Amino acid sequence: MPLSHQDQVTLLKDILSNHQTDCCGSVAECEQLERLVKSLMVNTQIDQNVKNILEEVYTYSQHGAQTADLDQHITANQDNLSQWVSNIDQFS
């Protein structure tokens, strides 16, 4: 059974919040973020403001999946992570 767009948004926010709280994550989580973003970007029910945030999250996740020091990448994006979750909550 596929996830609804609201479930996808919730999962996206959970992963971003965990990265922000724990200051660590995995390549698999970054790859999951990429898949979630791709799926949400084609969804017509998603607010355009959220799509702009999703583009930033996609870039973050791509860099995270490719970096040699993922924890440092997450730490460097702490402000972005909390802002993205807050903004997604505001628009969804």
HELIX and SHEET records of a PDB file:
HELIX    1   1 HIS A    5  ASP A   22  1                                  18    
HELIX    2   2 VAL A   27  MET A   41  1                                  15    
HELIX    3   3 GLN A   48  GLN A   66  1                                  19    
HELIX    4   4 LEU A   70  ALA A   76  1                                   7    
HELIX    5   5 GLN A   78  PHE A   91  1                                  14    
END                                                                             
